Structures are given as C-alpha cells and as structure tokens.
Amino acid sequence: MRTIPIGFDLDVAVESSILSFRLHGTNRLVAEQAVVHIVGVSGTGGAIDSSFVVEAKREGDVGDMYLELPVRHIWSLFNPAPRDRFSGRFEIELVDSIGVLGRGHVEQVTLTLESRFHPRLERLVGGQVHVNQLIEVSGENFLRPEEGTTWALVERGSVRYSNSRQRDIAGTRIALVWNGSRTSAYLPIAPAVFGVEVAEFDADLRFENQLSTGVRFEGNRQDGFNGSILQSYIAALTPERGSRGQRIQMSGRGFVATSTDDGYGMLLRYEGTFTPSDRSQAVLQLTGAHALERVPDKVEREDSLEQSVWYAIQGRTLSGFGAQPGVFRGTITPLLVDAFGEQEGLAWQGDFTILSTKQVVYLKYLPAFSKGLEKYGLENVEREIRDRILEVVRRDYAGVNVRFGEDEPRDFIEFSTIELGGPDPSGNDAFGYDNTFNDDAKDTGNLYLSDYLGGLNAQSGAEFNNPYGGIFIESFSNFSPTLSPDTAYSSPEFDRILKPFMPLLAGRPVRATEWPAGARTEAIREAIWMVGNVVANTVSHEIGHSLGLTFYPEDWNQPTNVFHNSIPGDCIMDSGQDRSFEERAELGGRQPARFNERNLQYLKQILPLTD
C-alpha cells in the first residue's frame, strides 16, 4: 500500500469554492477515482464524518494526479450563517480497478466557510503605467479563479489621448487577477478598457465579487484612480541566435495578446536585411512593403512574450523569418491596434543569427509505460531502462542535429513528441507506429517540426487504417515463444532473459531491495539492457519515419509511400520482419543497427551539425 503525500492550501471557502488535493508522486500511477473522507467537527461542535467519491484527474498525460471536490457538495454539513468553521482532517484513498492503490491524509485542517464575501480594497495608486500592466492591490476577500471573479466596475471614467481625443469608459469593468492570496490581487491596465495608445486616464471604481453561481457581493469604491499610459517597447531578445521553431524570449513593456472578441491586438514588424549563410544567395531587403509581420506566439505578461524562429510551409517550400540559416540585421517593432486607433512602440535593434534546423524530440513516458513494465516484472528498474533508452537513441542519431530528452522542452516551441505507453490501442499488437500525417505521409526534408507520434490521428487512420501512434511496450511479449507460440519472429532469448522476473512466465518481479546489489544483479542487468535496447530501437525507427525515412532521391520531387529499406542489412529503417529480436536487443555481441549510408547522408543534409 502506497503512502501518498497530499497538498492542500485552502483555509477560507465560499459556496463556489473547490477543495483541491494534489497527490504528489502519482505521475506514474493509473487510477480513475478516489474517496475523500472528511472527519472532524463544525464550529457549533457537531461531528462531521462523511465520504465523497471523486474523479482522479491528471495534469496533462504525465503529471501528478489531483482531486477536486466542490464545496457545494459539503455545504449542507455546515451552517455558514454567515460563517462556520471545520476543524479536522481529510483522508484520501486512491482507487484503481483492483482496489485501494494508495492512501494519504491532511491533518489539522481549519477551514472557514463564508456565506457572505464582500471585497474591500485599500487605496489604489496609478501613476505612469504600461498597457496590460498588473498593479498590485491590497485588501480582503479576493476570489480565487475557480470561485468566480472580483470585478472593478468603472462608475465614471475617461481616457484622453495626446491629440485631444477623449473616450468615455464609464460602464466598463475589469477582472482582478488572483495573486495567490485573499488579501492581495492585481488590477490590470486592461487594453479592452484603457486602450493601447499613449494616453491619460481617470476613473472612479466600485468593487464587486461575483461567484460562479451568479451570486454577487458588493464591495467598497475608490474615486480618482488616474495615471498615464506609456509607449510600449521591446528591450531585449534572449537568446540572440536560434534555429527554426526555437523559443525566443522578448522582454520589454506594454505587450498585449491579440483578442478578437475585444478588438485589440499586437503585431511584431521585422525590418532590415537578411544575409543567408549560403553566400551564393542574395541578401534580402526586408524594408517597407517587404518587411515581415508576425503575431507573437504567446504573450506571457505585459513585460514578456514568446516568439519562435518562425517560418511558413508552402507546398514543399519554407518561407518566413526562419526559413534558412543566416543573419537578420535590423529592428523588431511592436505595433498595437484597437478599435480606437494604433500605436507604434519603440523597436529593438540588433543582429539575430538563424541557425541550421535542429530537431528536438520529447520522449513522453505515459503512466501506461510503468504499468507495462509491471507486466515484465521490471517496474522497480524503470529508471535504469529509461536511461538505457536515452543512451541508445542518442547513439543512433550521433552526428545528426537531433536532441532527445525526457522533459518537455522549454527552449523550443516546435518539437516532436513520441508517446511511450503500454498496450497498442488499435489491438494490432504493433511495437510502434508513426501516425503523423502532414499533407504527405512522408515528410521529406523534415519541414514539419511538431510531429506528435501518439494519440489518435484521423488522417493516418483514413490513409493507412491505423490512427494510433507511439511505442507500445506490452506488444513486445510477442517475442516470447511461450506466450506467443505462433509468432514467426519470437525468440527463446526473450524467455531466457525475462523468465526470472515476468509473472506470466512464472517469474518473481524485481524488488527494489535487490538492485543494484543482490543475488540476481547480473540477470537484472541483462533484462535492463535487453528491454532498453528493444524499446530504443523502436523509438529510433519511428522517429526516423517522422523525419522522412526511408529516403530515396526521388522523394525530393514528390515524397513516395516507400517507408522501409528495399534491401535489408541490419539497418534501423529495415522493415519489422527484417529486424530480428537479437538485432533489436543487441544480444550475443551483435553490433547495433545503424542507418544505411543513403539515410545517414540525408539526415546530415537536413539536420547538419554545422553551428
């Protein structure tokens, strides 16, 4: 039975609140529901002893699990008139298909339940600000995002522009931004209210809490909130060199994300010259009508935005800022616009170097991968198996500009993802499958950097009758002549290596206490080697498909639907029937599979290590 550490941070709740429990260390567990047991006393001394079944949720596909219990479900246990208090503990049981998977608890809980929740703000200070800037405010009874919204309602107000235009903003409202505290929040200089131009403003504000249930609580008011909006600008780029699809952080002030609903937005204008690294090509003049414009990929805050080294795909041709290696010399200017006017910001000026394309690959281990290792009795050496997988794929792609990692990349916006899971959802018992489909089944030249080998792809399903992609480690049991006696490619070596550990072969799973120093150390080491190699060989093969392999010269004219080497030879892109278990597992002194010379030269051409 697992002991699960529980995170819980709510101390004041309203009827629209949610009791949220974070289950630390559950990123590799698989469960569908949990039981939350509430034990304690109310403020009037009444005993509380109730249980609630809730869904076990996960942050994405690979994060820790968490639970959400709406406070309205427990409201009737108390008498908040206007408030009540719970003192006690939360006991949590995580349940899978067999039974209780783990338990955790939160002790010494004190939770105040409020039936009335009026916001109050202390004195606001405006002054010189930038559009979209967050002004920190102090007060009490600010709502959390899941509970509803604390509003600033403009009772009277106006915006005055430098050309003497004036705009009435009375009747508008601004949503305060949660700052992690009931006593602190942010008031944004919202572009939907104050606009995007250089201007002065003055407003009288009234505050209000609106619960997600629709109930409203009136707060205090603040008169004479005023200030001036300054010009937006870009101050710096980090880094000042990058390859296609790489994340570039731009810092400055007054950035806004485009909102079609509210009628405002921001473009970045790239103006200057571009000198290709290939000196046989002419210098491009990106000035006037030939300047490039692009909407930022993401505006994180008013002082920070993300922009990839962007490009466009037209047929089989790349265009745009990152289409080819070289140096951009010039300016990047923020251009802001709303329904009332336009504002050109102050530009960054300098050089930006565009590097040769790098393909970043995220090895995304699903919880089902851990469950699959349980099938082989190797759950307790998952880390060692994953280390071997990473070692092998890096070896296979040595000399090629490909980077593998287990963490989702932060320095690239565009990267490939390959899911490593348990069973094949299609029921075909495939070892792996590249289900990406970008207009053509084969991406010759690796134009598309954001391939997702996993989940479901309808185009792949329609074209090849197989919509599911990724690596399916439970299918590797087909290598067992005991478990799959009718399989032509089975190997006695599979049973020899895994029989000591695999329950289906009457083995005893590896215990944490017997590795790396135990009676079965050498046998465990061989199992790690074998499983790691077989999985990694499959990863290298499927990633090869996503990069446009196997390659034939005629693919440059029109990508063909030929995906494997026509003449096998212990090569990574040989078809499955030509890659034996012993080759994949690198047993008996077998040399690792490799890319044949044609494929290797193609990879080095499209992903060169020249920078």
Buried (B, 14 or more C-beta within 10 A) or exposed (E): EEEBEBEBEBEBBBBBBBBBBBBEBBBBBBBEBBBBBBBBBBBEEEEBEEEBEBEBBBEEBBEBBBBBBBBEBBBEBBBBEEBBBBEBBBBBBBBBEEEBBBBBBBEEBEBBBBBEBBBEBEEBEBEEBBBBBBBEBBBBBBBBEEBBBBBBBBBBBBBBBEEEEEBEBEEBBBBBBBBEEBEBBBBBBBBBBBBBBBBBBBBBBBBBBBBBEEBEBEBEBBEEBBBEBBBBBBEEBEEEBBBBBBBBBBBBBBBBBBEEEBEBBBBBBBBBBBBBBEEEEEEBEBEEEEBBEBEBBEBEEBBBBBBBBBBEBEEBEBEBBBBBBBBBBBBBBBBBBBEBBEBBBBBBEBEBBBBBBBBBBBBBBBBBBBBBBBBBBBBBBBEBBBBBBBBBBBEBBEEBBBBBEBEEBEEBBBBBBBBBBBBBBBEEBBBBBBBBBBEBBBBBBBBBBBBBBBBEBEBBBEBBEBBBBBBBBBBBBBBBBBBBEEBEEBBEBBBBBBBBBBEBBEBEBBEEEBBEEBEBEEBBBBBBBBBBBBBBBBBBBBBBBBBBBBBBEEBEEEBBEEBBBEEBEBBBBBEEEBBBBBBBBBBEEBEBBBBBEBBBEBBBEBBBEEE
